[in-house]
Amino acid sequence: MQINLKNRSVLLGVTGSISAYKACDLARLLVKAGASVHVVMTPSAERFVSSLTFEALTRNSVLTESSESWASSLNHIDIGKKCDVFVIAPATANSINKISKGIADNILLQTALAFSKTILIAPSANTNMIEHHYTVGSLKMLAVNEVRIISSQSKLLACGDTGNGALAEPSEIFYQTAKALLEEEFWIDRKVVVTGGGTREKIDEVRYLSNFSSGKMANSLATSLYLRGADVCLITTKEHSDIPSEIYTIDVESAQEMRDYTVDAVRVSKKGKMSKATMNSSEPVHLIQKKPYLFMASAVADFTPKFPQVGKIKKSDIGEEWKIELKQTDDVLQKVNKLGLTTIAFKAEMDSNNGLKNAKNSIESKNIDAVCYNLLEDSSSFDTEDNSITFITKDNSIDLGRASKLDLSFKILDESRALLS
């Protein structure tokens, strides 16, 4: 999925950690997405990676102790003014503790102290250093002051120890940076459930009935919602390793599991949440809740084997013909309690004459707010990187055109947002 960060500017801070080389991968991901990337390095960072490397990757001059100039914008005050976010990756324990105390004794720390917009910090240090009570306290203090902390990993470290302290994957730092750039107040902290993939209905322990749904549209929807700031739960039957790891995922197989988990997730999504304002206020505490959404993008089987078998049925026991008795599955959308919920379904059709009409009729028959209609040609229409969608409400039909599934997802969110305007 290619995220579009054109016309966005990122300040990348690199401190003296052995994982500094991974900042090169992060810079590459940001540049590939269209962002303008500017880099500031501590003197210790230059011992691991040269400034020339980042200049080659970003095509921008790198701010260091020796390159700072007051005859241009390459200084610790002006460089931050032209950037939308500041991500420090890797951030050593030394830098973390200094930033939390307002210490500015090198060019990067001076830049951080002068930066007035969103700061993200991705720690990288030995386990004892990252879990020392001073560092833990500093991270808590930074978080209280709305600095976003990108959690480190537990793995084999460069020093030979195994434990917490490894830098988060560059792809995850990229996702969280993109989120800081793309989030919208409407979606921030709004609870959203997304379902995806085709269900698998067990015949025996090795065989099942299913369909061609790839789950890619649901993955794109979940990613776009995450980037807009939503609290996303993805319930899917398909692979989802290419989406942000912060997205809460539930793996299911059958129509029954999809029904049960979706009903439960929607119920949970309707619970209230305490705001930061109420926690810091002397006024009486109250719960606030943005209206939750459900995007039903999964292809749930209409029928399932009536008597799934234990073990593997041998071919010799079946004979030349195999008649499998089926029973109808529950309609998930009929089982979901839609009170206080905005519901958008997806409907794929192959009938060019009646498909659009069928999609429109489903709004009333399913009691939903909107439907995303997709006219398919044949089975080759599945598992593609792009799609075409018509967004249909009770009063309107909007052709969103053909585009990548991620770009379409953002368009769908814009139209879905209008449902509450």
N, C-alpha and C positions, 0 to 999 in steps of 0.2 A: 504494500500500500504506500503510495507516494503522497506525503503530506505537503501541502503548499504553504511555504513561509515567505513568499515574495513580499517585498516591501516591509519586512521585519528585520530588526537589527539586534544581534546578540553579542554581548561582551563575555568572552570566555577567559576565566582566570585559571592559571596553572601554577600550582605550588610544588615544592620539592619532594615529591613522592616517586617511588620507583614506577608507579602506575601512570606517570605523566605521559608516557607514550600513548596511552589509551585516549588522551585528550585529542590526539591527532585524528583518531577514528570519529570522535564526537564532532570535531570541526568539519570533517568530511561529510558527515550525515547532515549537518546544518546547512552547509553550502549546497549540497545536492538538493535540499528542500527549497532552495531559493533565498535563504537568509543571507544577510550581510554579516560576516563574522569578524569581530575585532578581538585581539588577544592581548592580555597583560600577563607577564610572567615575573615571578620572584627570582632573585639571584640564584636560589637553590634549585629552582626548576630548570634553569639554563644548564645545570650540570647534567641533567638527564636528557633533555631535548633542546635542540638549538632553535632560536627564534626564526632562523631562516626556513626551517621546516614548516612552521605555521604561516609564514609569509607566502610560501609556495602554495599551501593549501587554500588560504583565504584571499590571496591577492591584496592584502592590506598590511600596512606596517605594524609591527608588534611593539607594544609599549613595554620597555624594560628600564632598569635604573639608568642605563647608559644611553638609551634612545630618546628619553623624555625631552620634549622641546616645547618651549613657550612661544615659539615663532609659528607654531602650527597647532592643530587640535590633538596632537599626540602627547597628551599630558594627563595626569590623574584626575583632573577636573573635567576637561572638555570631552574626553573619550566616552565618559559615562552619559553625557548629555545627549549623544546621538544614538544611544542604544536603548532598547526596550526592556531587556532583562539582563541580569548579570548572573552567570552560572560559574561557580568555582568548582572545578573538577580536574584533578583531584584536590581535595582540601586536607592538608595534614592536621594532626592534632594540635601542633604548634599554632597554625594559622587559625584554626577554629577557636582555640582559647583566647587568642589575641583579638579576633574580631568581636567576640562576645564582650570583651572588656573595653572595646573602643581604641585599642592600641594600633598605631599606624606607623610602624618603623620600617616598612619597605614599600615599594611602589604599588604592589597589589593591595596591601592593607590600606594605604592612603586612598586608592581608588574605591575600595569598598566603603570606607567611611564617608566618602563624598557622594556615593551613589544613592539616589533618592527613590528608585523604583524597586521592582521585585528582585530579590536575590535568592538564588538557589545554591545550596551547598551539598556537595557529594563527598563525604568523608572517605579517607583512605589512610589507614595506619595499622600498626601492630595491635593485636587484640588487647594487650595490657594497656596500651596507650589510648585506644578508642573507648575502652570500658573503665578507664580511670575515673574516679568520681569528679575530678575537675573537668574532664572532657564531657562526661555525661551531663554535668550541670551546665556547661557552656552550651551544649546542643539544646537543652531544655530552654535556656534563656533566649537563645536565638529563635527558637520556635515560637515562644511567647511574643516575641517582637516581629512575628510574621515573616521570618526567614524560612524558606521551604527547605526541609532536610530530605535529601534523597538517600534512603537507607543503604548502608554498606552491606556486603555479603559475607557469609561464613563459608570459608573454603581454605585450601592450602595457600598460605601467604608466601610472598617472595622471601621472607626471612626464614622460612622453613617450618614455622608454627602453623597449626590448623586452628582456625577460629574466626570470629567476627573481625572485620576490618578491611576486607577487600573492596575495592571500588565497585560500585554498581556497574552493570553492563552499559557500554556506551549507548546502545539502543534504548535502554530504559531511561538514561539521563536525557537523551534526545526527546523521548515522549513527554517527560515531565517538563522539559523546557518548552516544547511546543504547546503543551497545555497552558502554561503560564502566558503564552502569547495569544492563544486562541479562545480562551474561556470567555463565556458571556454570563452576565448576572442572572439572566432568566434561567439558565440551566445549572448554575453553580449549586451544588448540594441537593439538587432535585433527584429524587429516587426514580430510577428507570429500570424496568425489566425488559430484556430482549431475549427472544427465543430464536433458535436457528438450527438448520440441518434437517435432514430427513430421518424420521424415527426408524428403528430396526425392530421388526416384530419376529420373535423367535419361533422357528419351526422345530428345531432340535438344538442341541448344544453347539453345532457347527454351521447351521443354515438359518437364514432369516429372510423375511420380505422387507424390501425398502424401496427407495426412489433415488433419483439422480441429484437431489438437492446437495449442494456443496457446503453450505453454511457460510460462504464468503460474504454474502450480503449482510448477514447478521454480525459477522466479525467487523465489517466496515462500519455498520451502525453503532456497535458497541464502542469502537475506537473513536468515531466522531463525537459521540456523546461524552466519552471520557475527556476528549480534548476541549469540549465546551464547558467542562466542569461538573458534569452530572455524576451522581453516585450510582454506578451501573452494576447490574447483576445480569450476566449472560448465561442462559440455560441452553446448552447445545449438545448435539450428538457428534459434532465434527471437530477436527483439529483446530486449535486456537493458539498455537505457540507464537504466531506473528503479531499478536495484539499486546498492548501494555500489560505488564504483570500486575499492576494495581487493580485491574478490572477483576471483580469477583466472579468466578466462573463455577458452574455446576454442570458436570458431565452426566448425561442421561442416555438411555437407549430407546426404550419403548414409548408408545403413545401414552400409556398409563403413567410412566415416570414423568413424562413431559407435562401431563395434566396436573399431577400431584405437586410437583416442584413449582410450576407456574402459579397455581392457586396459592400455595404457601408464600412464594416470593412476593406476590401482589399484596397479600395480607400484611406481610412484614413492612412493605414499602409505604403503607398508609399510617404507620406509627409516627408520632411527632418527633421532632429533634430540637434540642436546646441550642439557641443561637449564642454566639460569642458575646453579643451585646447583653443578653440576659445574665450571663455568667459574671459579667463585670459590672453589673448594675445593682444599685440598692433597691430598685423597684421590685415588686412582687414577681417571682419567676413564672413564666408561662411558656407553653410549647408552641412552636411555629412549625408549619409544614407546607411546603410547596406541593401543589397537586401532582401526584406521581403519574408516570406514563407507562404504558405497555406497548411494545413493538412486537407483534406476533409474526416473525419472519420465518418460522419453522414450517416444514412440510410434514405435517402429522398424518400418519397412515389412517385411512378411512376404515380399514379392516385389519384384523389380527387373527392368527391361527387360534381356533377354538380350543384345541388340545395340544399345546406344545409338548414335545416329547423330551424325556430325560435321556441323556446320552446321545450317541449318533445312530441314526437309523441307517441300516445297511441297504445298499442298493438291491441286493438279492431279496431282501424282505419287502421291498416296495413293489417290484414287478415292472411291467412295461408302462403302466400309467400310475400317476400319483394324484389322487384327489384329496386336496387339503380343505377341510371344512373351516370356514372363516366366520367371524362374528364382527359386528360393527363396533368401532371404538367410540369413546366419548368425544364430543366436540369440545375442545379445550376452551374456546371462547364462550361457549354456553355455560361452562362450569365456573368461570372467573366472575367474581363479584365486581361489577364495573362501577358501582356507586363510588363517587369521589375519585374516579380513575379516567384518564384520557387514553383511549385505546385506538391504535392504528394497526390494521391487519395488512397482510400481503396476499395477493391473489395472482397466481400464474394461470394463464389460459392459452389454449391453442386454437380456439374457435374465433377466427377473425370477424365473424358476423355477429356473434352474440357475446363475445368475451367481455367487452366494455359494459354491456348491459348487465351481465351477471355480476360484475364487480360492483356496479352501482347498487344493485339490488341487495348485495350482502351487507351494506351499511345498515339497512333496516332489519334484515333477517337476523343479523348477528348482534344488533344493537351496539354498533361501534361508531367512533367519531370520524374515521377516515380509512381509506384503503389504498394501498400502493399497487396499482395494476401493471402487470407485465405480460405482454403477448409473446409467447414462445413460438419458435419455428418447429423444433424437434428436440430430441435429447441432447444434441450438440449445443443447445442454448444454455445448458447448465455448466457450471465450473469455469465460467469465463471471468475475465478481469473487469469487464464493463457490463453495462446493463442499460435498459431504457425503462423509465417509470412514468406512469400517469398518476398524479396524486388526486384522489377523488374524495370530496366531501359531499354532504347532503345537497349543497347548493352550487357546487362548482367542480370543474375538472381542469387540472393544470398539467400540461405536458412538460415534464422536467427534462426531456430530451435524452440522448444517449451520452453517457460519460462513464468514467471509472466508478466503481461501486463506492469508493470513499467520497468522491466529489458528489455523487448522487445522494449519499447519506447526509451530507451537509445541507443539500437542497431540501431533502425531506425534513430535516430538523427545522429549517426556516419555515416551511409550510406548517409543520406540526405546532410550532410556537404560535403561529397565527390563530390556531384553534382556540387559544385562551385570551386572545386580544380583544 
